[in-house]
Amino acid sequence: MNFRTLDLNLLRVFNAIHDEGSTTQAAARLGLTQPAVSNALNRLRQHLGDPLFERGPGGMEPTPVARRIAPALADALRLLERSLGADDEFDPATSVREFRMMVPEALEPMLVHPLLKHTSAMPGITFHLLPVQSPGYKDMVLSRETDIAIFPGHFNDESIRSTHVCTLPICIIARDGHPQYGSLEHFTAQDFFEAGFVVLGDEIRRSIQFHQEAKAAGRERRIVLKSTRLWSILHTVASTDLVAAVPRYLAEHYAGRLGLKVFDMPIPATPELCHMGWHQELTADASHIWLRETIKEIGASYR
């Protein structure tokens, strides 16, 4: 391959197809037509002497060569974007910027949905939500694979800057028609230790739920089901006799549409403090400052 003749825009197309798994979605992300993206992919195939992507049941699947070069190309493009855009001028109404964020599922309605509403008249501002990984989220921040990571607790790394975003008080939910708790006004400590619970099973999401105080009370909850998704927990509670401990804002947001009853915690439960973390090198970036301030403003009503 002759690198001097390579159009660097082809690498942006490669990166978009790799992320989206579709030439159509890549075209939408880049503001191009689908034929233009397909043509760019064909040109890059000729340059690299490899198909790069082949159609499969899950969309455009990368070849071994594509999988090998994708991480380095993504890093290079992010570095180039930040280097060229790291000036003091940023106008969200006219600037073009994709922000990569790691946000726990439980916080999406609280932070991401208002963020999308806030930026609805800013056509150049887009977001890419990355999978929440534990314990690898710090590495994602340190490698700058993510612009922002929002998590309960603290980051505890000298290269990561952070600030408090929101607080998550915890409550109990049960279905309205629950044979034992549906008619109650209060959920007691005895109820808490006798009820069957559905909980989040993975470590990082479990940290936003109540668990330490239950052990401190000298008894263990009766955990019947461990789930991998918060939305599954809400629907499980709505359709079974299990109960759950979830963030209060989320319970109140979905109580009406799912037929849930919301109770105060019957024993002391410390609210979780959620923090936003970013690599220290992004602290002075104008676009990043705008994103942080916007998220802090959204989270202010939950402090």
N, C-alpha and C positions, 0 to 999 in steps of 0.2 A: 504494500500500500504506500502511495506517495502522500505523506501527510500534508505537504505544501499545497496540494490541490484539493484537500478535503474542506468542504463547506461546513463550518462549525454548527450551522443551523440544523444540519442532519443529526447532530448529536442530541439536540433538543427534541427532535422527533423521536429518536430512539428512546430517550428517557421517558417521554410521555407514553409511548406504546408499552414500555416495560411496566410503568406504574398502573396504567389503565387496563391493559390486556385487550385493547380494542383500538383499531385505527379510527373508528367513528368517535369514540370517547376522547382519544388523543387529539383528534382534529378540533373537537369542541373546546378542549382545554387550551389549545394553542391559538384558537381563533382562525383556523385554516379550514379548507374544504377537505372532505375525505379523500378525493382523488389526489389532492396535493400531498397529503400525508403518505398515501400509498406510493406515489412517485418518489418522494423523498426516501422512503424505506428501500425501494428498489435501487436507488442510487447508492445508498449506504451499503447495501448487500454487495454491490459491484466493487465498492472500495475495499471492503473487508473480506470478500471472498467467502461469505457464509450466509445462509438463509436468515439467520438472526432470530426470526419468529416464524412459527408454523401454527397453522390452525389446529386447535384441539377442542375437546368438549368444554373446557373452561375459557375459551377465547384464544387470543394470540399467545401461544406459549413459547418462552425463550429457549433457544438452543443452548447447549453447553457453552459455546463461545459467548453468547449474549449474557448468560448468567455470570460468566467470569469477569466480563468487562463492565457490567452494569454498576456495581458499587463505586468503582473508581470514576466512571463517567459522571455519576450523580454527584459525587463529592466535588469534582472539578467544575461542574456547572453551577453548583451552589456557591463555591468560592468565587467564581467569575461574576456571578450575579451580585454577590454582596460587595465585591471589590468595586465594581462599576457603579453600584447604587449606594455606596456608603458615603454619601455626602449629607449636607445639612438640609437639603431640600426634599420634602416628601409631602405630596398633596394627595390624600386618599381619594379625592374626587376624580383625579386624573391619572395618578400613578398606576403602574402595573406591578403587582407583587403577589406572589403566592406564599402564604404562611403555612409552615408545617407545624402541627401541634399534636401533643399527646394529652388527651383529656379522658379521664375515667368515664365510663358509660353513665354513672350516676350523676355526673356533673354536666352532661351535654344539654339537658333541657334548661338548666340554670344559667349556663354560660355561653354555650355554642349557639343555641337557638336565638337568644337576644343579639348575639354578635352578628349573625346572618341578617337579622332584621335591621340592625344598625347600618350595615354595609350594603343594603339592597340597592341603593342609588349610587354605588361606587363600582362600576362595571369592571375595573381593573383589579379589584381586590378579591382574591380567591383563597380558599383554605383546603388543606390536605390533612385529614385526621389520620394519624398513624396508629397502628395497633399498640395498645398499652401492654408493656412488657415488664415483668418483675423477675429478677432484680435489674434487668438491663436498661432501665429508663435513664439512669445516671450516665451510662455510656452513650446513650443517644444524645443527651444534652452536651456532653463533653466533646463528642465528635461532630457536633452541630448538624446532625442528621435531623434534629427537630429544633425549631426556633423557640418553642415554648413547651414546657411540660408542667402540668398542673396535677398535684398529688397531695393527699393528706400527709401531715408530718413535715419534716425538714429534709433538705438535701445534703447538708454536712459535707461540702466539698469546697475548697478555697477557690476553685475556678468557676463555680456556679453561683450566680447572684440570685436572690429570691426575695419575694415579698408576699405578705398575707393577702389572700384574695377573698376567701369566704369562710364561714363557719357552718358546720353541719350538725345541728341538734338531731338526736335520734328519737324515734317514736315506735310504737307497736301498731301493726295493722292486722285486721282480721276481716273476713267478709261480713257484709251486713246481715246475712241470714245465718250466721254461725250458730249452731244449736246451743253452745255454751256461752259465747261471748257477744253474740249479736245484739242482745238486749241490755248489756251492761253499760253503765256510765263510766266505770273505772276498771282498769286492768290491774289486778293486785300482784304483789310479789309472789304469792302462792300460785296465781294463774301463770305467771312468768315461768316458773320452774316446772309446772305441770303440763303446759301446752306443748304441742309438737311444732317445731320450728323448721322453716326452710331458710337456708343461709347461702351466701356466696362462698364458693369453695376455694377460690384462689387467694393467695396471700395478700396481694396488693389491694384487691377490692374488699377483702374482708376487713382491712384496716379502716375503712370508712364506716363499718358497722360496729355496733356494740359487742364487746366480748370480754374485755378485761374486767369490767365491773361485776359481771356475773360470777367470775371466778373469785373476785374479792369478797363477794357475799357468801362464799363458802359452799356454793352449790353450782352444778353445771346445768346448762339448758339441755332440754331433750331435743336433739337435732335429728330430724327424720329424713331430711333431704338436703343434699348439697348441690347447688346449681352453679352453672358457669356464667349466667347472664342475669342482670338485675331485672330486665323486663320479664323474664321467665318467672322470677320470684313474685312479681306483682300479679301476674296472671294465675300463678299457682295458688296464691292466697285467695284470689277472687273466685276460684272454682273448687277449692277443697276446704278442709277444716284445719289446715295448717295456718300458722301465724308467722310474722316476720318482724324483724327490727330493721327499719330503713330510715334514710334521711327524711325529716319531717316535711321539708318543702316538696319532696317528690311524692310523699304520701298524700299531701293535701292537693297537689296538682292533679293526681289521677284518681282520687277517692270517688268523685262523682261519676266519672265515666266507667269505672270498673266496679262500683258498688262496694267500696271498702270503708271500714270503720277505723278511725284513727284514735289511738289512746296515748296518753302521756306515759313515759317510762315509769314503771312502778318502783324502781330502785335507782340510785344515783347513776347517771351515765354522762361521762364527760363528752361534750361536743367535740368533733374533730375540726382542727384548724387546717384548712387547705392552703397550700402555698404554690405560687407560680415561680418556676425556675428557668434560667436561661444562661447560656455561656457568657462569661464576663466580657468577651470581645464584642458582644452585640449590645452592650449597655449604652453606647453612644450613637448607635445606628438610628437615624431619624424615623425610619419606618417601624423599627422595633419598639422605639419609645412610644409611638402612636398606638401600636398593638397593646402594649402593656398598660398604658393609661386607659384605653378603651375597656380592657378586661377588668381592670381594677374598678372602674366606674360601674360596670355591670354587677360585679360582685359586692359592691358597697352595701346594697340593700340586704345582703345575707350575712352581715357581720354582727 
